């Protein structure tokens, strides 16, 4: 027994039926309704900021200013950033004094860069370290260690200057020490001593000014 239902519009015309079927087959499926439960609530800004700080502090100390700049770059609200940084300071995770001392130890006379106080002070300032905090850290540098570091730098560089005359060698050695923050008085004294120890003579200042 056949159901009594109206015939489709394309009945009796094969080409119309094919077109109708093709359009239905090629039409993209409708997107599913949004799953609000699966999406979940928006992330808590404070939790996000806390994770940023912990990630930044993993394996490397950073100054408060560095961390503040990072939070600002991630659009963390100022009040949240300040509250978290204060809390991190309270528990010792952020300590500009410790950061400054570690920076001086790693990049100063006993570290890989052998920088003098002046250069270290400039670097600490760029890291946002307060001048008083920086002075305390720099005050731990032994002047004798700084002079010895300058001598080591000069001896190493002097080995590459065998093909230049003493005037050029002196200029390059003093310039190298100046870039690392050493004062001119110490620089000339160290260069003079090391040139003499190497059997070379330091030119007088008139020669250097030529």
MARVEXLO-160225 format. One line per 4 residues: number of its first residue (from 0); for each residue z, x, y of C-alpha. Coordinates in steps of 0.1 Angstrom, whole numbers, plus 5000, padded with zeros to 4 digits. Example, Ala and Ser with C-alpha at 12.3 -4.5 7.8 and 13.67 -1.06 7.14 Angstrom:
0> 5078 5123 4955  5071 5137 4989
# end
This chain:
0> 5000 5000 5000  4989 5015 5033  5012 5015 5063  4998 4995 5092
4> 4997 5022 5120  4971 5029 5147  4945 5055 5140  4946 5088 5161
8> 4924 5090 5191  4900 5115 5174  4895 5093 5143  4858 5092 5133
12> 4850 5123 5154  4857 5156 5134  4851 5179 5164  4877 5161 5185
16> 4902 5162 5157  4897 5200 5153  4902 5205 5190  4935 5185 5189
20> 4948 5204 5159  4939 5238 5175  4957 5230 5207  4988 5221 5189
24> 4987 5252 5167  4982 5276 5196  5008 5262 5219  5038 5285 5222
28> 5071 5270 5208  5095 5257 5233  5124 5281 5241  5157 5273 5225
32> 5185 5259 5247  5207 5285 5263  5237 5294 5242  5265 5295 5267
36> 5291 5304 5241  5270 5334 5229  5265 5347 5264  5302 5347 5271
40> 5320 5350 5304  5311 5375 5332  5326 5409 5328  5359 5415 5345
44> 5352 5438 5375  5385 5457 5371  5379 5463 5334  5344 5476 5342
48> 5358 5499 5369  5385 5512 5346  5359 5521 5320  5338 5539 5346
52> 5369 5560 5356  5378 5568 5320  5342 5578 5312  5341 5601 5342
56> 5373 5618 5332  5364 5624 5296  5362 5661 5291  5363 5670 5328
60> 5388 5667 5356  5375 5652 5388  5388 5648 5423  5399 5614 5437
64> 5370 5615 5461  5344 5621 5434  5357 5592 5414  5358 5570 5445
68> 5322 5579 5453  5312 5570 5417  5329 5536 5419  5312 5529 5452
72> 5278 5538 5437  5285 5512 5409  5293 5486 5436  5330 5483 5426
76> 5349 5464 5454  5369 5488 5475  5402 5470 5469  5398 5473 5431
80> 5388 5509 5434  5418 5518 5455  5442 5500 5433  5429 5517 5401
84> 5428 5551 5417  5464 5547 5429  5474 5537 5394  5455 5567 5378
88> 5473 5590 5402  5507 5575 5393  5501 5583 5356  5486 5618 5362
92> 5450 5611 5353  5439 5619 5388  5456 5649 5404  5438 5667 5432
96> 5463 5696 5432  5457 5703 5395  5419 5698 5400  5419 5724 5428
100> 5439 5750 5408  5416 5746 5378  5385 5749 5401  5398 5781 5416
104> 5407 5795 5382  5373 5788 5367  5351 5799 5397  5373 5824 5415
108> 5380 5861 5409  5390 5855 5373  5362 5830 5365  5325 5831 5358
112> 5313 5829 5394  5337 5854 5410  5338 5835 5443  5360 5846 5471
116> 5384 5823 5490  5360 5813 5517  5333 5801 5493  5359 5783 5471
120> 5374 5765 5502  5339 5752 5510  5334 5739 5475  5368 5722 5474
124> 5361 5706 5507  5328 5692 5494  5347 5678 5464  5369 5659 5488
128> 5400 5680 5484  5425 5678 5513  5427 5711 5532  5464 5715 5526
132> 5460 5710 5489  5431 5735 5489  5452 5761 5507  5480 5758 5482
136> 5455 5764 5453  5438 5793 5471  5471 5809 5480  5476 5816 5443
140> 5447 5841 5444  5458 5877 5442  5440 5899 5468  5438 5927 5443
144> 5421 5904 5418  5396 5894 5445  5388 5930 5454  5384 5939 5417
148> 5360 5910 5412  5339 5923 5441  5337 5957 5426  5326 5943 5393
152> 5298 5923 5410  5286 5954 5430  5286 5976 5399  5265 5951 5379
156> 5241 5945 5408  5238 5983 5415  5223 5989 5381  5193 5968 5391
160> 5188 5987 5424  5179 6022 5411  5144 6020 5426  5154 6012 5461
164> 5169 6035 5487  5205 6035 5497  5199 6015 5529  5182 5987 5511
168> 5208 5988 5483  5236 5985 5508  5220 5955 5525  5215 5937 5493
172> 5249 5944 5479  5267 5933 5511  5245 5902 5513  5253 5893 5477
176> 5291 5896 5484  5287 5876 5516  5270 5847 5498  5300 5846 5474
180> 5324 5844 5503  5336 5879 5507  5344 5892 5542  5324 5919 5557
184> 5353 5944 5559  5360 5942 5522  5323 5941 5513  5314 5973 5531
188> 5345 5991 5518  5337 5981 5482  5300 5989 5485  5307 6023 5501
192> 5331 6032 5473  5308 6021 5445  5278 6039 5460  5298 6071 5462
196> 5310 6066 5426  5274 6063 5416  5264 6094 5434  5247 6076 5462
200> 5255 6074 5499  5262 6044 5521  5240 6046 5552  5257 6043 5586
204> 5257 6010 5605  5229 6022 5628  5206 6025 5598  5215 5991 5586
208> 5207 5976 5620  5172 5991 5621
# end
